[in-house]
Amino acid sequence: MFTDRLWISARHHVRFYPNAVTLSPGVTAAETVAGRDTSGSYSVKDSFARLDLAGQGLEPLFEAEWIARLPGPAPATQDDLCWSAVTGDAELARWETVWAQGAAPDGRLFRPALLADPHCTVLACHREGSLVAGAIAYTSGPVTGISNVFGAGIDVDRLWASVLPAGAALRPDLPLVGYERGADLAAARQAGCRVLGPLRVWARGLA
């Protein structure tokens, strides 16, 4: 079910995807768990960090901050990191392996159909011929979301200083948005992102 208040798919079990996402600060705790299977795992992305879902049997999994980089010229950099769009399934499989730090889960998470979506760009970063970083950019409405940012052997500050211009170049007139925490949040802020507000993910049975 998708409304202007809430996205919910109460009985799916797709790894790394929540069962419910709040789209309005007025959503209630009861709405986010409607129709769930109480015997299995369940997770909710509280996009405004306003809900207390302990009474629903969930625990906080992590907290993060929404970030945004407004359109505008990126600082000039001299870098040997080269970003480009993934165009084939073999490259996508390699991208996923590096993203998973060599321990890819059972089955493919990122399917070839992703490459055919005109709103989506899977970005790969190469250095001296090796894939060393990546991200996913997805344009929806007036923004481009940046997610799944990863680097292998790259300083996190350098990674974010490089990936943000690469993502922004896809739709120069749109802001980049996403959410991060910890060292990635600090690096994103240093690279020009502003913090918009908190979110919290609640979960049960994901261990």
ChimeraX commands (.cxc) that place a marker at each C-alpha (Angstrom):
marker #1 position 0.00,0.00,0.00 radius 0.5
marker #1 position 1.30,3.43,-0.92 radius 0.5
marker #1 position -0.35,6.67,0.24 radius 0.5
marker #1 position 0.83,10.21,0.88 radius 0.5
marker #1 position 1.27,9.24,4.55 radius 0.5
marker #1 position 2.80,5.77,4.52 radius 0.5
marker #1 position 4.37,3.09,2.34 radius 0.5
marker #1 position 3.76,-0.38,3.75 radius 0.5
marker #1 position 4.30,-3.94,2.58 radius 0.5
marker #1 position 3.66,-5.79,5.78 radius 0.5
marker #1 position 4.52,-9.33,4.69 radius 0.5
marker #1 position 7.52,-9.02,2.40 radius 0.5
marker #1 position 10.90,-10.39,3.44 radius 0.5
marker #1 position 13.28,-8.62,1.06 radius 0.5
marker #1 position 16.64,-8.20,2.77 radius 0.5
marker #1 position 17.68,-4.63,3.66 radius 0.5
marker #1 position 14.25,-3.17,2.82 radius 0.5
marker #1 position 11.84,-2.03,5.55 radius 0.5
marker #1 position 8.27,-3.21,5.70 radius 0.5
marker #1 position 7.01,0.30,6.33 radius 0.5
marker #1 position 8.28,3.82,5.63 radius 0.5
marker #1 position 6.59,6.88,7.10 radius 0.5
marker #1 position 5.98,9.72,4.66 radius 0.5
marker #1 position 4.24,12.05,7.10 radius 0.5
marker #1 position 5.13,13.04,10.68 radius 0.5
marker #1 position 1.51,12.34,11.65 radius 0.5
marker #1 position 1.63,8.58,11.03 radius 0.5
marker #1 position 0.83,6.55,14.15 radius 0.5
marker #1 position 2.69,3.53,15.52 radius 0.5
marker #1 position -0.36,1.32,14.91 radius 0.5
marker #1 position -0.46,2.28,11.21 radius 0.5
marker #1 position 3.14,1.15,10.66 radius 0.5
marker #1 position 2.49,-2.42,11.81 radius 0.5
marker #1 position -0.99,-2.98,10.36 radius 0.5
marker #1 position -1.29,-6.42,8.79 radius 0.5
marker #1 position 2.15,-7.66,9.86 radius 0.5
marker #1 position 3.03,-11.28,10.44 radius 0.5
marker #1 position 3.90,-11.30,14.14 radius 0.5
marker #1 position 5.90,-14.52,13.83 radius 0.5
marker #1 position 8.53,-13.14,11.46 radius 0.5
marker #1 position 10.97,-10.28,11.10 radius 0.5
marker #1 position 9.67,-6.75,10.63 radius 0.5
marker #1 position 11.18,-3.29,10.26 radius 0.5
marker #1 position 9.99,0.29,10.02 radius 0.5
marker #1 position 11.82,3.37,8.75 radius 0.5
marker #1 position 10.49,6.25,10.82 radius 0.5
marker #1 position 11.48,9.06,8.50 radius 0.5
marker #1 position 10.93,11.73,11.13 radius 0.5
marker #1 position 12.22,9.90,14.25 radius 0.5
marker #1 position 8.93,10.60,16.02 radius 0.5
marker #1 position 7.55,7.13,16.77 radius 0.5
marker #1 position 8.03,4.88,19.77 radius 0.5
marker #1 position 7.57,1.34,18.47 radius 0.5
marker #1 position 8.76,-0.47,21.60 radius 0.5
marker #1 position 5.14,-1.18,22.43 radius 0.5
marker #1 position 4.83,-2.92,19.06 radius 0.5
marker #1 position 7.69,-5.28,19.90 radius 0.5
marker #1 position 10.35,-3.47,17.85 radius 0.5
marker #1 position 13.71,-2.07,18.93 radius 0.5
marker #1 position 15.78,0.78,17.48 radius 0.5
marker #1 position 18.19,-0.63,14.88 radius 0.5
marker #1 position 19.99,2.63,14.09 radius 0.5
marker #1 position 19.54,6.39,13.86 radius 0.5
marker #1 position 20.77,8.62,11.05 radius 0.5
marker #1 position 20.39,12.12,9.62 radius 0.5
marker #1 position 18.83,13.17,6.35 radius 0.5
marker #1 position 21.31,15.10,4.21 radius 0.5
marker #1 position 21.07,17.25,1.09 radius 0.5
marker #1 position 23.50,18.85,-1.33 radius 0.5
marker #1 position 21.95,21.74,-3.23 radius 0.5
marker #1 position 22.61,22.18,-6.97 radius 0.5
marker #1 position 25.71,24.16,-7.75 radius 0.5
marker #1 position 29.26,23.87,-8.98 radius 0.5
marker #1 position 31.43,21.36,-7.16 radius 0.5
marker #1 position 34.87,22.35,-5.89 radius 0.5
marker #1 position 37.62,21.59,-8.38 radius 0.5
marker #1 position 39.50,18.43,-7.48 radius 0.5
marker #1 position 42.48,16.59,-8.84 radius 0.5
marker #1 position 41.74,12.94,-8.32 radius 0.5
marker #1 position 42.55,9.56,-9.83 radius 0.5
marker #1 position 39.07,8.27,-9.02 radius 0.5
marker #1 position 37.04,7.79,-12.22 radius 0.5
marker #1 position 33.25,7.44,-11.97 radius 0.5
marker #1 position 31.01,5.95,-14.64 radius 0.5
marker #1 position 27.63,4.23,-14.97 radius 0.5
marker #1 position 27.44,0.45,-14.74 radius 0.5
marker #1 position 25.98,-0.81,-18.02 radius 0.5
marker #1 position 26.22,-4.60,-17.97 radius 0.5
marker #1 position 25.24,-7.46,-15.68 radius 0.5
marker #1 position 28.78,-8.80,-15.27 radius 0.5
marker #1 position 29.94,-5.39,-14.07 radius 0.5
marker #1 position 26.92,-5.14,-11.78 radius 0.5
marker #1 position 27.78,-8.50,-10.23 radius 0.5
marker #1 position 31.33,-7.31,-9.62 radius 0.5
marker #1 position 29.98,-4.06,-8.15 radius 0.5
marker #1 position 27.83,-6.04,-5.71 radius 0.5
marker #1 position 30.78,-8.17,-4.66 radius 0.5
marker #1 position 32.85,-5.11,-3.78 radius 0.5
marker #1 position 29.83,-3.50,-2.10 radius 0.5
marker #1 position 29.41,-6.62,0.04 radius 0.5
marker #1 position 33.12,-6.57,0.92 radius 0.5
marker #1 position 33.68,-9.93,-0.72 radius 0.5
marker #1 position 30.92,-11.65,1.25 radius 0.5
marker #1 position 27.94,-11.41,-1.10 radius 0.5
marker #1 position 24.71,-12.78,0.41 radius 0.5
marker #1 position 22.96,-15.81,-1.03 radius 0.5
marker #1 position 21.44,-14.76,-4.33 radius 0.5
marker #1 position 21.78,-11.47,-6.14 radius 0.5
marker #1 position 20.33,-8.38,-4.47 radius 0.5
marker #1 position 20.95,-6.01,-7.37 radius 0.5
marker #1 position 19.26,-7.43,-10.46 radius 0.5
marker #1 position 20.00,-6.58,-14.11 radius 0.5
marker #1 position 16.57,-4.91,-14.41 radius 0.5
marker #1 position 17.96,-2.12,-12.26 radius 0.5
marker #1 position 20.16,-1.05,-15.16 radius 0.5
marker #1 position 17.13,-0.64,-17.43 radius 0.5
marker #1 position 15.35,1.77,-15.07 radius 0.5
marker #1 position 15.72,5.28,-16.56 radius 0.5
marker #1 position 15.48,6.84,-13.10 radius 0.5
marker #1 position 18.35,4.79,-11.70 radius 0.5
marker #1 position 22.11,4.94,-12.26 radius 0.5
marker #1 position 24.48,2.50,-10.62 radius 0.5
marker #1 position 27.78,4.34,-10.30 radius 0.5
marker #1 position 31.12,2.55,-10.24 radius 0.5
marker #1 position 34.42,4.16,-9.40 radius 0.5
marker #1 position 37.67,2.80,-10.82 radius 0.5
marker #1 position 41.25,3.54,-9.88 radius 0.5
marker #1 position 44.04,2.13,-12.00 radius 0.5
marker #1 position 41.57,-0.28,-13.58 radius 0.5
marker #1 position 40.16,-1.68,-10.32 radius 0.5
marker #1 position 36.65,-1.09,-9.01 radius 0.5
marker #1 position 37.18,0.63,-5.66 radius 0.5
marker #1 position 33.91,2.42,-4.87 radius 0.5
marker #1 position 30.31,2.77,-5.87 radius 0.5
marker #1 position 26.91,4.28,-5.21 radius 0.5
marker #1 position 23.36,4.28,-6.52 radius 0.5
marker #1 position 21.63,7.45,-7.72 radius 0.5
marker #1 position 17.86,7.40,-8.16 radius 0.5
marker #1 position 15.90,10.39,-9.40 radius 0.5
marker #1 position 12.34,10.74,-8.14 radius 0.5
marker #1 position 10.40,13.95,-8.54 radius 0.5
marker #1 position 12.48,17.02,-7.67 radius 0.5
marker #1 position 15.49,15.24,-6.13 radius 0.5
marker #1 position 18.11,12.58,-6.79 radius 0.5
marker #1 position 18.66,10.16,-3.96 radius 0.5
marker #1 position 22.19,8.92,-3.33 radius 0.5
marker #1 position 22.55,5.63,-1.48 radius 0.5
marker #1 position 24.67,2.48,-1.08 radius 0.5
marker #1 position 27.83,4.57,-1.04 radius 0.5
marker #1 position 30.86,2.38,-0.42 radius 0.5
marker #1 position 34.60,2.45,-0.84 radius 0.5
marker #1 position 37.30,-0.21,-0.66 radius 0.5
marker #1 position 40.54,1.16,0.71 radius 0.5
marker #1 position 39.52,4.78,0.19 radius 0.5
marker #1 position 39.50,7.40,2.93 radius 0.5
marker #1 position 35.87,8.25,3.72 radius 0.5
marker #1 position 36.41,12.00,3.30 radius 0.5
marker #1 position 37.94,11.47,-0.11 radius 0.5
marker #1 position 35.13,9.09,-1.07 radius 0.5
marker #1 position 32.38,11.60,-0.32 radius 0.5
marker #1 position 34.27,14.49,-1.91 radius 0.5
marker #1 position 34.36,12.39,-5.08 radius 0.5
marker #1 position 30.97,10.68,-5.14 radius 0.5
marker #1 position 28.86,13.80,-4.60 radius 0.5
marker #1 position 30.04,15.57,-7.77 radius 0.5
marker #1 position 29.63,12.29,-9.68 radius 0.5
marker #1 position 26.04,11.95,-8.49 radius 0.5
marker #1 position 25.22,15.60,-9.04 radius 0.5
marker #1 position 26.55,15.46,-12.61 radius 0.5
marker #1 position 23.71,13.11,-13.57 radius 0.5
marker #1 position 21.04,15.75,-12.86 radius 0.5
marker #1 position 22.88,19.06,-12.29 radius 0.5
marker #1 position 19.65,20.99,-11.68 radius 0.5
marker #1 position 18.45,18.75,-8.84 radius 0.5
marker #1 position 19.59,18.47,-5.22 radius 0.5
marker #1 position 21.15,15.25,-3.98 radius 0.5
marker #1 position 19.53,13.74,-0.90 radius 0.5
marker #1 position 20.10,10.72,1.31 radius 0.5
marker #1 position 20.76,9.73,4.89 radius 0.5
marker #1 position 23.97,8.80,6.69 radius 0.5
marker #1 position 25.45,8.37,10.16 radius 0.5
marker #1 position 28.82,8.19,11.84 radius 0.5
marker #1 position 31.92,8.81,9.78 radius 0.5
marker #1 position 29.95,8.91,6.51 radius 0.5
marker #1 position 27.71,11.66,7.88 radius 0.5
marker #1 position 30.71,13.72,8.95 radius 0.5
marker #1 position 32.37,13.21,5.56 radius 0.5
marker #1 position 29.20,14.12,3.66 radius 0.5
marker #1 position 28.89,17.34,5.66 radius 0.5
marker #1 position 32.51,18.19,5.00 radius 0.5
marker #1 position 31.89,17.60,1.29 radius 0.5
marker #1 position 29.07,20.14,1.20 radius 0.5
marker #1 position 25.90,18.42,2.45 radius 0.5
marker #1 position 23.61,20.03,4.97 radius 0.5
marker #1 position 21.73,18.12,7.66 radius 0.5
marker #1 position 17.93,18.24,7.41 radius 0.5
marker #1 position 16.76,16.16,10.37 radius 0.5
marker #1 position 16.81,12.74,12.01 radius 0.5
marker #1 position 15.33,9.38,11.10 radius 0.5
marker #1 position 15.21,6.10,13.01 radius 0.5
marker #1 position 14.90,2.50,11.87 radius 0.5
marker #1 position 13.08,0.05,14.13 radius 0.5
marker #1 position 13.29,-3.71,13.73 radius 0.5
marker #1 position 12.51,-7.10,15.13 radius 0.5
marker #1 position 14.01,-10.45,14.24 radius 0.5
marker #1 position 16.69,-9.25,11.83 radius 0.5
marker #1 position 19.68,-10.79,13.63 radius 0.5
marker link #1:1,2 radius 0.2
marker link #1:2,3 radius 0.2
marker link #1:3,4 radius 0.2
marker link #1:4,5 radius 0.2
marker link #1:5,6 radius 0.2
marker link #1:6,7 radius 0.2
marker link #1:7,8 radius 0.2
marker link #1:8,9 radius 0.2
marker link #1:9,10 radius 0.2
marker link #1:10,11 radius 0.2
marker link #1:11,12 radius 0.2
marker link #1:12,13 radius 0.2
marker link #1:13,14 radius 0.2
marker link #1:14,15 radius 0.2
marker link #1:15,16 radius 0.2
marker link #1:16,17 radius 0.2
marker link #1:17,18 radius 0.2
marker link #1:18,19 radius 0.2
marker link #1:19,20 radius 0.2
marker link #1:20,21 radius 0.2
marker link #1:21,22 radius 0.2
marker link #1:22,23 radius 0.2
marker link #1:23,24 radius 0.2
marker link #1:24,25 radius 0.2
marker link #1:25,26 radius 0.2
marker link #1:26,27 radius 0.2
marker link #1:27,28 radius 0.2
marker link #1:28,29 radius 0.2
marker link #1:29,30 radius 0.2
marker link #1:30,31 radius 0.2
marker link #1:31,32 radius 0.2
marker link #1:32,33 radius 0.2
marker link #1:33,34 radius 0.2
marker link #1:34,35 radius 0.2
marker link #1:35,36 radius 0.2
marker link #1:36,37 radius 0.2
marker link #1:37,38 radius 0.2
marker link #1:38,39 radius 0.2
marker link #1:39,40 radius 0.2
marker link #1:40,41 radius 0.2
marker link #1:41,42 radius 0.2
marker link #1:42,43 radius 0.2
marker link #1:43,44 radius 0.2
marker link #1:44,45 radius 0.2
marker link #1:45,46 radius 0.2
marker link #1:46,47 radius 0.2
marker link #1:47,48 radius 0.2
marker link #1:48,49 radius 0.2
marker link #1:49,50 radius 0.2
marker link #1:50,51 radius 0.2
marker link #1:51,52 radius 0.2
marker link #1:52,53 radius 0.2
marker link #1:53,54 radius 0.2
marker link #1:54,55 radius 0.2
marker link #1:55,56 radius 0.2
marker link #1:56,57 radius 0.2
marker link #1:57,58 radius 0.2
marker link #1:58,59 radius 0.2
marker link #1:59,60 radius 0.2
marker link #1:60,61 radius 0.2
marker link #1:61,62 radius 0.2
marker link #1:62,63 radius 0.2
marker link #1:63,64 radius 0.2
marker link #1:64,65 radius 0.2
marker link #1:65,66 radius 0.2
marker link #1:66,67 radius 0.2
marker link #1:67,68 radius 0.2
marker link #1:68,69 radius 0.2
marker link #1:69,70 radius 0.2
marker link #1:70,71 radius 0.2
marker link #1:71,72 radius 0.2
marker link #1:72,73 radius 0.2
marker link #1:73,74 radius 0.2
marker link #1:74,75 radius 0.2
marker link #1:75,76 radius 0.2
marker link #1:76,77 radius 0.2
marker link #1:77,78 radius 0.2
marker link #1:78,79 radius 0.2
marker link #1:79,80 radius 0.2
marker link #1:80,81 radius 0.2
marker link #1:81,82 radius 0.2
marker link #1:82,83 radius 0.2
marker link #1:83,84 radius 0.2
marker link #1:84,85 radius 0.2
marker link #1:85,86 radius 0.2
marker link #1:86,87 radius 0.2
marker link #1:87,88 radius 0.2
marker link #1:88,89 radius 0.2
marker link #1:89,90 radius 0.2
marker link #1:90,91 radius 0.2
marker link #1:91,92 radius 0.2
marker link #1:92,93 radius 0.2
marker link #1:93,94 radius 0.2
marker link #1:94,95 radius 0.2
marker link #1:95,96 radius 0.2
marker link #1:96,97 radius 0.2
marker link #1:97,98 radius 0.2
marker link #1:98,99 radius 0.2
marker link #1:99,100 radius 0.2
marker link #1:100,101 radius 0.2
marker link #1:101,102 radius 0.2
marker link #1:102,103 radius 0.2
marker link #1:103,104 radius 0.2
marker link #1:104,105 radius 0.2
marker link #1:105,106 radius 0.2
marker link #1:106,107 radius 0.2
marker link #1:107,108 radius 0.2
marker link #1:108,109 radius 0.2
marker link #1:109,110 radius 0.2
marker link #1:110,111 radius 0.2
marker link #1:111,112 radius 0.2
marker link #1:112,113 radius 0.2
marker link #1:113,114 radius 0.2
marker link #1:114,115 radius 0.2
marker link #1:115,116 radius 0.2
marker link #1:116,117 radius 0.2
marker link #1:117,118 radius 0.2
marker link #1:118,119 radius 0.2
marker link #1:119,120 radius 0.2
marker link #1:120,121 radius 0.2
marker link #1:121,122 radius 0.2
marker link #1:122,123 radius 0.2
marker link #1:123,124 radius 0.2
marker link #1:124,125 radius 0.2
marker link #1:125,126 radius 0.2
marker link #1:126,127 radius 0.2
marker link #1:127,128 radius 0.2
marker link #1:128,129 radius 0.2
marker link #1:129,130 radius 0.2
marker link #1:130,131 radius 0.2
marker link #1:131,132 radius 0.2
marker link #1:132,133 radius 0.2
marker link #1:133,134 radius 0.2
marker link #1:134,135 radius 0.2
marker link #1:135,136 radius 0.2
marker link #1:136,137 radius 0.2
marker link #1:137,138 radius 0.2
marker link #1:138,139 radius 0.2
marker link #1:139,140 radius 0.2
marker link #1:140,141 radius 0.2
marker link #1:141,142 radius 0.2
marker link #1:142,143 radius 0.2
marker link #1:143,144 radius 0.2
marker link #1:144,145 radius 0.2
marker link #1:145,146 radius 0.2
marker link #1:146,147 radius 0.2
marker link #1:147,148 radius 0.2
marker link #1:148,149 radius 0.2
marker link #1:149,150 radius 0.2
marker link #1:150,151 radius 0.2
marker link #1:151,152 radius 0.2
marker link #1:152,153 radius 0.2
marker link #1:153,154 radius 0.2
marker link #1:154,155 radius 0.2
marker link #1:155,156 radius 0.2
marker link #1:156,157 radius 0.2
marker link #1:157,158 radius 0.2
marker link #1:158,159 radius 0.2
marker link #1:159,160 radius 0.2
marker link #1:160,161 radius 0.2
marker link #1:161,162 radius 0.2
marker link #1:162,163 radius 0.2
marker link #1:163,164 radius 0.2
marker link #1:164,165 radius 0.2
marker link #1:165,166 radius 0.2
marker link #1:166,167 radius 0.2
marker link #1:167,168 radius 0.2
marker link #1:168,169 radius 0.2
marker link #1:169,170 radius 0.2
marker link #1:170,171 radius 0.2
marker link #1:171,172 radius 0.2
marker link #1:172,173 radius 0.2
marker link #1:173,174 radius 0.2
marker link #1:174,175 radius 0.2
marker link #1:175,176 radius 0.2
marker link #1:176,177 radius 0.2
marker link #1:177,178 radius 0.2
marker link #1:178,179 radius 0.2
marker link #1:179,180 radius 0.2
marker link #1:180,181 radius 0.2
marker link #1:181,182 radius 0.2
marker link #1:182,183 radius 0.2
marker link #1:183,184 radius 0.2
marker link #1:184,185 radius 0.2
marker link #1:185,186 radius 0.2
marker link #1:186,187 radius 0.2
marker link #1:187,188 radius 0.2
marker link #1:188,189 radius 0.2
marker link #1:189,190 radius 0.2
marker link #1:190,191 radius 0.2
marker link #1:191,192 radius 0.2
marker link #1:192,193 radius 0.2
marker link #1:193,194 radius 0.2
marker link #1:194,195 radius 0.2
marker link #1:195,196 radius 0.2
marker link #1:196,197 radius 0.2
marker link #1:197,198 radius 0.2
marker link #1:198,199 radius 0.2
marker link #1:199,200 radius 0.2
marker link #1:200,201 radius 0.2
marker link #1:201,202 radius 0.2
marker link #1:202,203 radius 0.2
marker link #1:203,204 radius 0.2
marker link #1:204,205 radius 0.2
marker link #1:205,206 radius 0.2
marker link #1:206,207 radius 0.2
view
